Each structure stands twice: as structure tokens, then as C-alpha cells.
Amino acid sequence: MNQEEYKILISMPRKRTTRSNRHVEATIQAEFFRWVRHPVTVKRFPGIEWIHSSLAGAYFPMSETSKRAGVNLAAVNAKRQGGKTPGIWDVFLPHALYHNGVLRAGLYIEFKAKTDLTREQESFRLALQPLYAFCVCHSVNEAIAAINSYYDKRRAWHELTNF
């Protein structure tokens, strides 16, 4: 992360959150999206405004209504709408770029705190790897580095990825 990116990240207002192991990945992803949505980031990386997250690993806190019903209604509704498919990676950037003469149709990012990829996530990566770039990130800084590397046509993608 360069100085400009660091200044952007620390200048954004933060919500105070408690960081239990269960919510670390969600917190990292939320901080990453704060950086992504910053006007300087959007201006620097063409197409980044289309980056989005899947609901596959989304955390849905229990509302009061859900607590009374004894079921997490938000999670149930998301699953019914097809939003919690196992194996789908957390974030997708649908911006095609050439890397070492190979066209990559986009970049998938998976945020992991301490765990490894699931079997479903490995299968998803193996099925799509010829067409897309993939990166597992353990922090906001790693995710920002992945974006920088993906957009930097002078560097080989394999210098960053852990696959």
C-alpha cells in the first residue's frame, strides 16, 4: 500500500466494531470496500466501480424479529434468492485485463482470517482459473495489493498470487 492509499484508508470514518474470530473476515471485507468506494480509488482504477461481493459467506446479524422467531430471517431470505451458493468467492471484479499475454475476464478475491479454502471454493477456482485471476487475502493491505497487481500490466500476476 502506498502513502496515498494509506491516507485514503485512515481518512475514512470507521465504525467501532468488536472483532471476534467469527466476524474478522466480514470486517476486513467491509474495510476493503470502504477503500474501493473512495473517489480517489475509483478514479485510479477504471472499472473498479463494478466490483461486488457475493452473499456466499455473508454474515447476517440477528434482528429482534429474527430472535423472536428463532431463525435468522435475513439469512433465510438470502439463501432462498440463490445468494448463498457454497464455493463462490467473496468479491468479484468484472474488469478484463491481459496478464502475460493471457486475457483474464476478472479477479476473484477470497478473504480468509485463519482458515483455508473450502473444497467448494477450491473446485470453483479450479473450474474458472483459465479465465479469471484469483487471490486469497488475509488483510485489507493484501486485498489492495491484489488490486494494484491486477491493474499493473508491467508485473506478472503470479508474483502476487498464492496459487
FIPAFI-592084 format. One record per residue: residue number from 0; residue in one letter; x negated, y, z of N, C-alpha, C in turn. Coordinates in Angstrom, 2 decimals. Last residue first. Layout:
NUM / a / X / Y / Z / X / Y / Z / X / Y / Z
...
END
This chain:
162 / f / 1.20 / -19.00 / -5.60 / 1.54 / -20.26 / -6.28 / 0.53 / -20.53 / -7.36
161 / n / 1.05 / -16.50 / -4.55 / 0.51 / -17.61 / -3.75 / 0.92 / -18.96 / -4.33
160 / t / -0.02 / -13.71 / -6.52 / 0.93 / -14.73 / -6.12 / 0.25 / -15.86 / -5.36
159 / l / -2.22 / -12.08 / -7.27 / -1.42 / -11.79 / -6.10 / -0.62 / -12.99 / -5.61
158 / e / -3.46 / -13.05 / -9.49 / -4.31 / -12.51 / -8.43 / -3.52 / -12.29 / -7.15
157 / h / -1.53 / -13.71 / -11.33 / -1.98 / -14.79 / -10.45 / -2.93 / -14.28 / -9.36
156 / w / -1.26 / -11.42 / -12.87 / -0.25 / -11.72 / -11.86 / -0.76 / -12.75 / -10.87
155 / a / -4.04 / -9.37 / -13.42 / -3.41 / -10.67 / -13.67 / -2.43 / -10.95 / -12.54
154 / r / -3.73 / -5.93 / -14.20 / -4.10 / -7.01 / -13.29 / -3.39 / -8.30 / -13.68
153 / r / -2.65 / -4.18 / -15.96 / -4.09 / -4.41 / -16.07 / -4.53 / -5.57 / -15.19
152 / k / -0.01 / -3.72 / -15.41 / -0.30 / -4.60 / -16.54 / -1.79 / -4.91 / -16.67
151 / d / 1.71 / -3.52 / -12.64 / 0.36 / -3.18 / -13.07 / -0.07 / -4.16 / -14.15
150 / y / 4.13 / -4.57 / -11.81 / 4.16 / -3.45 / -12.75 / 2.78 / -3.09 / -13.29
149 / y / 3.25 / -6.58 / -10.08 / 4.14 / -6.92 / -11.19 / 4.15 / -5.81 / -12.25
148 / s / 1.77 / -5.12 / -8.21 / 1.09 / -6.07 / -9.08 / 1.96 / -6.42 / -10.29
147 / n / 3.84 / -3.64 / -6.97 / 2.71 / -2.97 / -7.62 / 2.02 / -3.89 / -8.62
146 / i / 5.39 / -5.77 / -5.96 / 5.96 / -4.84 / -6.95 / 4.84 / -4.13 / -7.70
145 / a / 3.52 / -6.86 / -4.16 / 4.08 / -7.68 / -5.25 / 4.66 / -6.80 / -6.34
144 / a / 3.15 / -4.73 / -2.41 / 2.02 / -5.18 / -3.22 / 2.50 / -6.04 / -4.39
143 / i / 5.69 / -4.77 / -1.26 / 5.27 / -3.59 / -2.02 / 4.09 / -3.94 / -2.92
142 / a / 5.49 / -7.24 / 0.03 / 6.51 / -7.05 / -1.00 / 6.18 / -5.83 / -1.87
141 / e / 3.43 / -6.75 / 1.85 / 3.25 / -7.78 / 0.83 / 4.26 / -7.61 / -0.30
140 / n / 4.68 / -4.76 / 3.43 / 3.47 / -4.45 / 2.67 / 3.21 / -5.47 / 1.56
139 / v / 6.73 / -6.19 / 4.64 / 7.07 / -5.13 / 3.68 / 5.86 / -4.82 / 2.82
138 / s / 5.87 / -9.71 / 4.75 / 5.95 / -8.36 / 5.30 / 6.38 / -7.39 / 4.21
137 / h / 5.66 / -12.03 / 3.43 / 5.84 / -12.13 / 4.87 / 5.96 / -10.77 / 5.54
136 / c / 6.84 / -13.32 / 0.35 / 6.29 / -12.20 / 1.11 / 6.64 / -12.34 / 2.58
135 / v / 6.28 / -15.11 / -2.56 / 6.76 / -15.22 / -1.18 / 6.06 / -14.13 / -0.38
134 / c / 7.17 / -14.59 / -5.91 / 6.25 / -14.27 / -4.83 / 6.94 / -14.42 / -3.48
133 / f / 7.31 / -15.20 / -9.42 / 7.79 / -15.48 / -8.08 / 6.74 / -15.09 / -7.05
132 / a / 8.51 / -14.42 / -12.71 / 7.43 / -14.39 / -11.72 / 8.05 / -14.58 / -10.34
131 / y / 10.10 / -16.51 / -15.20 / 10.10 / -15.46 / -14.18 / 8.85 / -15.55 / -13.32
130 / l / 9.81 / -18.64 / -16.96 / 10.43 / -17.40 / -17.43 / 10.29 / -16.23 / -16.47
129 / p / 8.63 / -20.82 / -15.70 / 8.12 / -20.41 / -17.01 / 8.65 / -19.05 / -17.48
128 / q / 10.16 / -21.00 / -13.25 / 8.83 / -20.41 / -13.28 / 8.30 / -20.08 / -14.67
127 / l / 12.60 / -22.27 / -12.94 / 12.57 / -20.97 / -13.62 / 11.19 / -20.37 / -13.80
126 / a / 12.15 / -24.70 / -11.64 / 13.02 / -24.68 / -12.81 / 12.87 / -23.39 / -13.62
125 / l / 10.55 / -23.95 / -9.47 / 10.01 / -24.83 / -10.50 / 10.83 / -24.81 / -11.78
124 / r / 12.41 / -22.37 / -7.99 / 11.17 / -21.79 / -8.52 / 10.62 / -22.64 / -9.66
123 / f / 14.34 / -24.33 / -7.34 / 14.73 / -23.13 / -8.09 / 13.49 / -22.51 / -8.76
122 / s / 12.79 / -26.07 / -5.80 / 13.40 / -26.54 / -7.04 / 13.79 / -25.38 / -7.94
121 / e / 12.17 / -24.37 / -3.63 / 11.09 / -24.92 / -4.46 / 11.64 / -25.39 / -5.81
120 / q / 14.75 / -24.01 / -2.62 / 14.00 / -22.85 / -3.13 / 12.84 / -23.30 / -4.01
119 / e / 15.36 / -26.64 / -1.83 / 16.19 / -25.98 / -2.84 / 15.46 / -24.78 / -3.45
118 / r / 13.48 / -27.05 / 0.19 / 13.44 / -27.88 / -1.02 / 14.22 / -27.24 / -2.15
117 / t / 12.35 / -23.79 / 1.34 / 13.19 / -24.99 / 1.44 / 13.02 / -25.81 / 0.16
116 / l / 9.13 / -22.52 / 2.17 / 10.27 / -22.59 / 1.26 / 11.05 / -23.87 / 1.51
115 / d / 8.41 / -22.23 / 5.73 / 8.05 / -22.48 / 4.33 / 9.31 / -22.45 / 3.48
114 / t / 8.48 / -19.62 / 8.28 / 8.84 / -20.91 / 7.69 / 8.34 / -21.02 / 6.25
113 / k / 8.12 / -17.14 / 9.26 / 7.15 / -18.16 / 9.66 / 7.37 / -19.47 / 8.93
112 / a / 9.49 / -15.34 / 7.38 / 8.83 / -14.91 / 8.60 / 7.74 / -15.91 / 8.96
111 / k / 9.84 / -14.51 / 4.00 / 9.71 / -15.58 / 4.99 / 8.97 / -15.03 / 6.20
110 / f / 11.55 / -13.55 / 1.16 / 10.99 / -13.10 / 2.43 / 11.00 / -14.25 / 3.42
109 / e / 10.90 / -13.85 / -2.20 / 11.50 / -14.54 / -1.05 / 10.79 / -14.04 / 0.20
108 / i / 11.56 / -12.42 / -5.31 / 10.83 / -12.31 / -4.05 / 11.61 / -13.05 / -2.97
107 / y / 11.19 / -12.61 / -8.80 / 11.92 / -13.08 / -7.62 / 11.00 / -12.95 / -6.41
106 / l / 11.22 / -10.60 / -11.63 / 10.46 / -11.01 / -10.46 / 11.41 / -11.43 / -9.35
105 / g / 11.60 / -11.23 / -15.19 / 11.88 / -10.57 / -13.93 / 11.03 / -11.16 / -12.82
104 / a / 10.71 / -12.44 / -17.46 / 12.01 / -11.77 / -17.53 / 12.37 / -11.05 / -16.24
103 / r / 7.56 / -12.21 / -18.78 / 8.30 / -12.59 / -17.58 / 9.58 / -11.77 / -17.56
102 / l / 5.63 / -13.24 / -21.45 / 6.77 / -12.41 / -21.06 / 7.44 / -13.00 / -19.82
101 / v / 2.17 / -13.30 / -21.50 / 3.38 / -14.09 / -21.25 / 4.49 / -13.16 / -20.79
100 / g / -0.13 / -11.82 / -21.61 / 0.47 / -12.26 / -22.87 / 1.71 / -13.09 / -22.72
99 / n / -0.50 / -11.18 / -18.92 / -1.47 / -12.03 / -19.62 / -0.88 / -12.63 / -20.89
98 / h / 2.75 / -10.36 / -18.81 / 1.62 / -10.62 / -17.92 / 0.72 / -11.62 / -18.60
97 / y / 5.24 / -8.06 / -19.73 / 4.25 / -9.04 / -20.16 / 3.14 / -9.14 / -19.13
96 / l / 8.50 / -7.82 / -18.21 / 7.16 / -7.29 / -18.48 / 6.27 / -8.42 / -18.97
95 / a / 11.85 / -7.00 / -17.43 / 10.92 / -7.85 / -18.18 / 9.60 / -7.12 / -18.44
94 / h / 13.54 / -6.90 / -14.55 / 12.80 / -6.00 / -15.44 / 11.71 / -6.81 / -16.13
93 / p / 15.30 / -7.52 / -12.19 / 15.52 / -7.92 / -13.59 / 14.87 / -6.95 / -14.58
92 / l / 14.29 / -8.70 / -9.27 / 14.05 / -7.50 / -10.08 / 14.19 / -7.90 / -11.54
91 / f / 15.82 / -10.08 / -6.45 / 15.51 / -10.24 / -7.87 / 15.38 / -8.88 / -8.54
90 / v / 15.49 / -11.72 / -3.31 / 15.51 / -10.48 / -4.09 / 15.15 / -10.78 / -5.53
89 / d / 15.69 / -14.42 / -2.22 / 16.28 / -13.25 / -1.58 / 16.49 / -12.06 / -2.50
88 / w / 16.61 / -17.23 / -4.35 / 15.66 / -16.40 / -3.63 / 16.30 / -15.09 / -3.18
87 / i / 18.66 / -20.03 / -3.90 / 18.49 / -18.74 / -4.58 / 17.59 / -17.87 / -3.73
86 / g / 19.01 / -22.17 / -2.16 / 17.89 / -22.19 / -3.09 / 17.65 / -20.87 / -3.81
85 / p / 22.58 / -22.29 / -1.94 / 21.27 / -22.67 / -1.40 / 20.20 / -22.66 / -2.49
84 / t / 24.67 / -19.55 / -2.35 / 24.16 / -20.75 / -3.01 / 22.78 / -21.10 / -2.46
83 / k / 26.53 / -17.63 / -1.44 / 25.58 / -18.26 / -0.52 / 25.08 / -19.58 / -1.09
82 / g / 28.52 / -16.55 / -3.07 / 27.36 / -15.75 / -2.74 / 26.34 / -16.40 / -1.84
81 / g / 30.99 / -17.48 / -3.82 / 29.83 / -18.02 / -4.50 / 28.53 / -17.32 / -4.15
80 / q / 33.09 / -16.74 / -2.29 / 32.89 / -15.98 / -3.52 / 31.62 / -16.42 / -4.26
79 / r / 32.81 / -18.30 / -0.03 / 33.93 / -18.58 / -0.94 / 33.72 / -17.90 / -2.29
78 / k / 30.67 / -16.95 / 1.19 / 30.48 / -18.30 / 0.67 / 31.58 / -18.66 / -0.33
77 / a / 31.90 / -14.57 / 1.94 / 30.77 / -14.54 / 1.01 / 30.55 / -15.91 / 0.38
76 / n / 33.81 / -15.56 / 3.78 / 34.24 / -14.89 / 2.55 / 33.12 / -14.85 / 1.52
75 / v / 32.07 / -16.57 / 5.77 / 33.01 / -17.46 / 5.08 / 33.46 / -16.85 / 3.76
74 / a / 30.80 / -14.22 / 6.61 / 30.01 / -15.30 / 6.01 / 30.91 / -16.26 / 5.23
73 / a / 33.01 / -12.81 / 7.64 / 32.21 / -12.24 / 6.55 / 31.41 / -13.32 / 5.84
72 / l / 33.93 / -14.49 / 9.74 / 34.75 / -14.27 / 8.55 / 33.97 / -13.70 / 7.38
71 / n / 32.77 / -16.80 / 11.69 / 32.22 / -15.60 / 11.07 / 32.92 / -15.37 / 9.73
70 / v / 35.10 / -17.78 / 14.20 / 34.41 / -18.09 / 12.95 / 33.91 / -16.77 / 12.36
69 / g / 36.77 / -17.10 / 16.26 / 35.84 / -18.20 / 16.48 / 35.10 / -18.62 / 15.23
68 / a / 38.45 / -14.99 / 16.34 / 38.87 / -16.11 / 15.51 / 37.96 / -17.33 / 15.71
67 / r / 36.97 / -13.28 / 17.95 / 38.28 / -13.74 / 18.43 / 38.75 / -14.96 / 17.65
66 / k / 34.78 / -12.92 / 16.26 / 34.58 / -13.53 / 17.58 / 35.89 / -14.07 / 18.13
65 / s / 35.97 / -11.61 / 14.11 / 35.38 / -12.94 / 13.91 / 35.20 / -13.66 / 15.24
64 / t / 36.66 / -9.21 / 15.36 / 37.72 / -10.05 / 14.80 / 37.21 / -11.48 / 14.62
63 / e / 34.10 / -8.22 / 15.92 / 35.02 / -8.54 / 17.03 / 36.14 / -9.46 / 16.56
62 / s / 31.71 / -9.91 / 13.78 / 32.56 / -8.77 / 14.16 / 33.44 / -9.18 / 15.33
61 / m / 28.50 / -11.20 / 13.75 / 29.90 / -11.49 / 14.09 / 30.62 / -10.20 / 14.47
60 / p / 26.37 / -10.47 / 10.96 / 26.69 / -10.42 / 12.39 / 28.18 / -10.64 / 12.62
59 / f / 24.99 / -12.34 / 8.61 / 26.25 / -11.65 / 8.83 / 26.54 / -11.63 / 10.33
58 / y / 22.25 / -12.48 / 6.55 / 22.67 / -12.58 / 7.94 / 23.94 / -11.75 / 8.10
57 / a / 21.56 / -14.33 / 3.57 / 22.02 / -13.13 / 4.27 / 22.47 / -13.44 / 5.69
56 / g / 20.55 / -16.06 / 1.77 / 20.01 / -16.12 / 3.12 / 20.48 / -14.98 / 3.98
55 / a / 22.25 / -15.49 / -0.44 / 21.92 / -16.88 / -0.06 / 21.40 / -16.98 / 1.37
54 / l / 22.96 / -13.20 / -1.57 / 23.53 / -13.44 / -0.25 / 23.14 / -14.81 / 0.29
53 / s / 20.27 / -11.39 / -3.10 / 21.32 / -12.41 / -3.12 / 21.88 / -12.52 / -1.70
52 / s / 19.64 / -7.98 / -4.03 / 19.43 / -9.15 / -3.19 / 20.59 / -10.13 / -3.36
51 / h / 18.05 / -6.19 / -6.74 / 19.17 / -6.52 / -5.86 / 18.85 / -7.78 / -5.07
50 / i / 17.02 / -3.61 / -8.96 / 16.65 / -4.66 / -8.02 / 17.82 / -4.92 / -7.07
49 / w / 17.51 / -1.46 / -10.54 / 18.37 / -2.64 / -10.73 / 18.03 / -3.78 / -9.79
48 / e / 15.58 / 0.41 / -10.12 / 16.92 / 0.72 / -9.59 / 17.88 / -0.46 / -9.74
47 / i / 13.39 / -0.36 / -11.50 / 13.50 / -0.85 / -10.12 / 14.86 / -0.53 / -9.52
46 / g / 13.12 / 0.76 / -13.99 / 13.93 / -0.45 / -13.88 / 14.10 / -0.94 / -12.46
45 / p / 9.90 / 2.11 / -13.45 / 11.10 / 2.05 / -14.29 / 11.81 / 0.71 / -14.15
44 / f / 8.55 / 3.38 / -10.72 / 8.72 / 2.05 / -11.29 / 10.00 / 1.99 / -12.12
43 / r / 8.61 / 6.10 / -9.97 / 7.34 / 5.46 / -10.31 / 7.49 / 4.13 / -11.05
42 / k / 11.24 / 6.69 / -9.32 / 10.59 / 7.43 / -10.41 / 9.33 / 6.71 / -10.90
41 / v / 11.65 / 5.00 / -7.16 / 12.50 / 4.85 / -8.35 / 11.85 / 5.54 / -9.55
40 / t / 9.78 / 6.10 / -5.35 / 9.63 / 4.73 / -5.83 / 10.42 / 4.52 / -7.11
39 / v / 10.91 / 8.62 / -4.94 / 9.56 / 8.52 / -5.49 / 9.31 / 7.12 / -6.05
38 / p / 13.47 / 8.02 / -3.77 / 13.36 / 8.64 / -5.10 / 11.96 / 8.55 / -5.73
37 / h / 13.87 / 4.80 / -2.29 / 13.33 / 6.14 / -2.16 / 13.12 / 6.74 / -3.56
36 / r / 14.60 / 2.14 / -2.56 / 15.61 / 3.16 / -2.88 / 15.09 / 4.60 / -2.77
35 / v / 12.33 / 0.75 / -1.64 / 12.75 / 0.64 / -3.04 / 13.68 / 1.79 / -3.44
34 / w / 12.34 / 1.35 / 1.11 / 11.24 / 1.82 / 0.26 / 11.66 / 1.82 / -1.21
33 / r / 14.68 / 0.02 / 1.81 / 14.57 / 1.46 / 2.09 / 13.46 / 2.06 / 1.23
32 / f / 13.99 / -2.57 / 1.12 / 14.98 / -1.87 / 0.30 / 15.03 / -0.37 / 0.60
31 / f / 12.15 / -3.11 / 3.20 / 11.71 / -3.12 / 1.81 / 12.70 / -2.34 / 0.93
30 / e / 13.87 / -3.08 / 5.41 / 12.82 / -2.06 / 5.30 / 12.29 / -1.97 / 3.88
29 / a / 15.39 / -5.36 / 4.76 / 16.05 / -4.05 / 4.87 / 15.02 / -2.92 / 4.76
28 / q / 13.43 / -7.36 / 4.89 / 14.11 / -7.08 / 3.62 / 14.78 / -5.71 / 3.65
27 / i / 12.77 / -7.26 / 7.60 / 11.75 / -7.00 / 6.58 / 12.40 / -6.62 / 5.27
26 / t / 15.27 / -8.02 / 8.67 / 14.70 / -6.71 / 8.98 / 13.63 / -6.33 / 7.96
25 / a / 15.55 / -10.62 / 7.70 / 16.55 / -9.61 / 7.34 / 16.02 / -8.20 / 7.59
24 / e / 13.36 / -11.83 / 8.97 / 13.41 / -11.76 / 7.51 / 14.41 / -10.70 / 7.05
23 / v / 14.13 / -11.56 / 11.72 / 12.90 / -10.96 / 11.20 / 12.96 / -10.79 / 9.69
22 / h / 16.20 / -12.78 / 13.05 / 16.52 / -11.62 / 12.21 / 15.30 / -10.98 / 11.55
21 / r / 15.28 / -14.87 / 14.59 / 16.39 / -15.12 / 13.68 / 16.61 / -13.98 / 12.68
20 / n / 13.40 / -13.84 / 16.32 / 12.95 / -14.65 / 15.19 / 14.04 / -14.83 / 14.14
19 / s / 14.45 / -10.47 / 16.97 / 14.32 / -11.86 / 17.36 / 13.88 / -12.64 / 16.13
18 / r / 14.14 / -7.38 / 17.38 / 13.55 / -8.30 / 16.42 / 13.41 / -9.70 / 17.01
17 / t / 16.55 / -4.87 / 17.41 / 15.80 / -5.86 / 18.17 / 15.34 / -6.92 / 17.19
16 / t / 16.19 / -1.63 / 15.97 / 16.74 / -2.98 / 15.95 / 15.92 / -3.86 / 16.88
15 / r / 16.93 / 1.60 / 15.12 / 16.33 / 0.77 / 16.15 / 17.00 / -0.60 / 16.11
14 / k / 16.43 / 2.70 / 11.84 / 17.38 / 2.28 / 12.86 / 16.62 / 1.43 / 13.86
13 / r / 14.52 / 5.41 / 10.61 / 14.65 / 4.00 / 10.97 / 15.75 / 3.80 / 11.97
12 / p / 14.09 / 7.58 / 7.83 / 14.62 / 7.33 / 9.17 / 14.81 / 5.84 / 9.40
11 / m / 10.95 / 7.78 / 6.15 / 12.35 / 7.40 / 6.12 / 12.86 / 7.14 / 7.52
10 / s / 8.27 / 8.15 / 6.43 / 9.11 / 9.34 / 6.46 / 10.60 / 9.01 / 6.50
9 / i / 7.02 / 5.72 / 6.15 / 7.14 / 6.25 / 7.51 / 8.02 / 7.48 / 7.57
8 / l / 7.27 / 5.38 / 3.33 / 7.83 / 4.40 / 4.26 / 8.01 / 4.99 / 5.65
7 / i / 5.88 / 7.59 / 2.29 / 7.30 / 7.39 / 1.98 / 7.94 / 6.49 / 3.02
6 / k / 3.33 / 7.06 / 3.27 / 4.02 / 8.29 / 3.69 / 5.52 / 8.17 / 3.43
5 / y / 2.78 / 4.70 / 1.85 / 2.85 / 4.67 / 3.31 / 3.61 / 5.89 / 3.83
4 / e / 2.70 / 5.64 / -0.76 / 3.72 / 4.68 / -0.39 / 3.89 / 4.61 / 1.12
3 / e / 0.43 / 7.33 / -0.53 / 1.74 / 7.88 / -0.93 / 2.87 / 6.95 / -0.51
2 / q / -1.64 / 5.53 / 0.10 / -1.23 / 6.55 / 1.06 / 0.15 / 7.11 / 0.74
1 / n / -0.68 / 2.14 / -0.96 / -1.50 / 3.35 / -0.98 / -0.92 / 4.39 / -0.03
0 / m / -0.87 / -1.16 / 0.00 / 0.00 / 0.00 / 0.00 / -0.91 / 1.22 / 0.00
END
